[in-house]
Amino acid sequence: RKVLLHAESYLEEELRDALSKLSVFRGGFSASSARAVAGASLPVLGALADKSLLRKEGARLSMHPLVQQLAALRLDGGEVREATRRADARHFRRLLAQLRRPVENGDREGLRQLEAEYENCRSAWHWATGQDEGAVLAECGATLLHYWDHRMAFREGSALLQGALEAASVRSDPRLEASLLRVAAHLEYRLDRYAAAEAIAK
C-alpha cells in the first residue's frame, strides 16, 4: 500500500484525477467508457497502464483491487464523486438503451457485450436507486429484464428489483414504480411464484 501511495504521489495531476474517476468502474471497462465517464483519453490510459496502475485484458482495462481502493479515496465525498457517479449511471443507461433490441432478440454479440458490462450496470443501478435518477432505472430495467430472461438469472433480477422498489426515489414516482413492478411481476412468474406475481401485478 505504501508503495502504491508513493507511486501515486508522483503522478501528474491529470493522471491522478483520471485514476480516481476510473475507480467507479466494476468488473473492468472499455476505453470508450473511460472517456465517457472519466474523460480519460487513450494517451492517459496508456500512461496509467505503463505505470502498472491499469491492467490490459484484451480490449478491456481493469485495476488491481488495492489500486482501485486507494484511487477511490480521492473521490470520497464532494462534487467530483457525485458528478462521476452520475456520468457513470447515465453512460450505462445509454449503453443499455442501445442494447435493448439486440438483447431482446437474443443476439449473441449484444448479450456478450452486456455480460462484459454487467457489474458496471449493477453498480449504476444501485447508485440510481438512491438518487433522483428514475430515467436510469426505467431504461436499465427494460433491457436487464431481457438479459435476465436469456441468462435465466431470475433470482438476481428479483433481488435488484426488490431493492429498487424499496427506494424512496421510486416510491415517490408512480409511473416509475409501476414500470418496475411490471418487471418484478414477470420475474416472479418466471420463478414459478404465481401468487406473488399476481399480487404484484394488481
Disulfide bonds with the S-S distance in Angstrom:
none
